[in-house]
Amino acid sequence: MKEKLILDIRLFEEPTRNKPLPPYAGNIYEVHQEIHHISTRFARKLREQGFITGRYDHLYIVLSPFLEEHTIAESSRPTEKWMKYYDVGVSPTVFNRKTDQEKEQFMTDLFAKVLNQIALDDDQKDMVSNTHDLLQQLGSEIEITHISKITNKFSAKVTYQIRPFNKKSQAIIEYHDSVSQEIRKCVFQELNMYEDIYFLVASVSLKNGTLYFKPRVSERATYHIKSYQTPIHVHIADIPVIS
């Protein structure tokens, strides 16, 4: 069976012990929306690096008041093959007394601890450590690479940010001219949902000084791109030079 790359990390809570379908965290534990965004950024940045989770690709972390503090244990609740729960002992009283910033730091560290426990080898632990450090350094401005193209004349990389500063997610283009050695970079599209980037940009091409971002063609893609004007294009001259 082909091993899967991590796809998503979601945060739940346990109101009663071993409830088959625990609810999203936010009632027992006063979790604000930015913490959920952190878990998504962590997952997507690890996926970019090739972090393998095995038969499943959705990691569900359940905060539990029923476990000893800091305990991390694979859940015994039944799941589908594509998902796995891990229960983590966290005191609601202690957690809820933290400031929003302290909660974000606590949860970023907790995500890293769970991921280190499921990492298959030292290389994967390095991925976790590197991503944790980037989240510490860049916060919501961390960029996740979606697609790259390299030719003899130029290279182009499309990245995206998930809800930077609690604003809309956005798609970014970084363009390198191989002849002039100029590097240009800018936001080229605000995203209604960060997932839209996967359907808006299937390929990148250059024609007469303009970059064209071709969308995917499928029924699902049509749903995601219906509110955008496609194909998106950007004139290279309009992209600011950064180096």
N, C-alpha and C positions, 0 to 999 in steps of 0.2 A: 504494500500500500504506500502511495506517495505521501511523504511527510508534508504537513501543512505549515505555512507561515502564520504567525499570529495576525489576527485580523481586528480584534476588538477586545477592550477591557472595560467591564462595567462594574459599578459599585452598588451593592445591595445591603440590606440590614435584616437582622433576624429577630422579629418580635416574639416568636415562640420557637422553641428548640426543634430543629430538623423539619421546619415547614417546607413542603415540597417546592413551592414557588415563592421564595422570599421577595418582598417588595423592594423597589429602589430605595437607597438610603436617602433620608430626608425627614423622617418623623422622629424615631428614637434618637438618631444622630443628626444634629443640626448642620447638615451638609449643604453648602451653597453651590450654585450651578458651575462655578469655575472649577470645582474639584472634579466634576464629571468631565469637563473639557480636558483637564490634566490627564485623566486616564486614557482618553481618546488619543491625545497627542503622544503619550508614552507608547501606546500600541502601534500607531502608524509610523512613528520614527523607528521603532524596532523592526517593523515589517520592511521598511526601506533597507535596513541593514541585513535582512535575511534571517531574523530570529525565528527558529523552528519550534513549534509546540507539539508536533507529532500528529496524532489522529484528530485532534480538535484544533479550532482556531479562535474560539471565543473563550476568554478567561473571565469568569464571574467571581468577584471577591465579595464575601459576605461579612460585614461587621457584626460581631456577636457579643452580647453581654454575658453569655453563658459559658464562655471559655475563659481560661486564665489569661490575664493580660499578656499580649505579645505572642500568644500561641498561634501558629499557622498550621492548619491541617486540611488535607484534602477532604472534601465533604463526602458524607455517605449517602446523600440524597440522590435519587436516580436522575440521570441526565441523558440527553441525546449524545450521539457520538461526536458531534461538532462542538460541544461545549463542556466545560469543566468548572465546578465550583470549588473555591477554597475558602474556608472559614477562618476568621482572624479575631482573636480575643481583644476587644477594645472596650474600655469603660466609657459609657455614655456620659457620665457625670464629669469625668476628667476631660473628655474630648470637647464637650459642649462649653466648657469654661474657656477654651482657647479662643484667641482672636481669629479672624478670617485668615490672616497671613500665617498664623501658627498652624491652623488646620491644613492649609495648602501645603506647608512644609512637612507636616506630619504625614499627610496622605501620599505625597511624592515619595517620601522615604519608605512608606509602607508598600506602595506598589513595587518599588525596587526590591524590597525584601522578599515579597511573594515571587517575583520574577526570578530572582536569584535561586530560589528554592526549586523552581521548575526548569531552570537552565540545564541544558544537556551536557555542556562542557565549559571549559574556561573561556573559550572564544565567545560563547553566548553570555557568560557573566561579564565579559568586557563590554559587550554591546549594551547590557543593562547599565553598567557603570557609566559608560560614555553618554548614554541617553539621559540618565539621571543628572549628570553634570551639565549637559546642555540645557535641560529644563531649569536647573538652578540658575544658570547664567542668563538665559534668554527668556525664560518664562513663556508667556503667551505668544511671544514673537518668534518662537522656534519655527523653522521652515522644514517641511517634509517634501522630499523630491518626488515628483509624479512621473516625469518623463524627460529624457535627454536625447539630443541629437548632435552628432559630431561629423563634420565634413572637412574637406581640405580648406574651405574658405571660412567656415564659422563653426561655432558650437553654441547650442542653445539648451538651457535647462529650465523647465517649468517646475516651480515649487508652489506650495500653498501653506497658508497659516490658518489655524483653526481658532476662530473667535479671538483675535488679538485684542487685548484691552476690552473684552466683552463687546466688541463691535463685530461687524459682519466678517465672515471668513473671506479670504482673498487669494487670488491666483497671481503669481509673480513670474516674470520672465527675466532671466539673466542671459545676456547675449555677449559672446566673445568674438571679436573680429580677428581672424588669424593673420591678416595682413598688417593692419594698423596696430594690433595688440590692444585695442580699446576694449574695455569692459563696460557694458551698459546694463542697467537694471531698473525695473519699475513694477508696480502693481498694474496689471492690465485688465483685471476683472474682479469685481466684488461678487461673492458667491452667496446665493440664498441658503444653501447648505454646502458644507465642505465637500460632501460626496459628489456634488455636481461636477467637480473638476475631472473625475474619471470618465465622464461622458462628454464633456465639452471639448476635451483635448485628447484625441486619439493619436494625432501625429502633428509634427511641426514642419513647415516648408518655408523657403525663402524665394521670393520672386520680385524683381525690380525694386529692391530696397524695402520690401514689406514682408513681415512674418505672418504666415497664415496658420491658424490652429483649427485643424479639421476635427469635427465631432464624430463620435461613434454613431453607427447606424443600427438601431435595434428598437424594439417596442419600449424597452425600459429606458433607453437613451432618450427617446422622444419625450417621455415624461419628465426627465431631469432637465432637458434643455429647452423646453417649450417657452419659458419666460425670457430666454436670451436671444439676441440676434446672432445667428451663426451663418457661416463660420466667422469666428472672431479674427480680426487682423490688427496688426500694430505696425506703424511705420517706424523703422529703425531710428530715423532722425528724431523721432519724438521720445525716444527712450533716453533718459539722462545718463551721461557718462559718469561712472564712479571710479574708474581707474584708467 
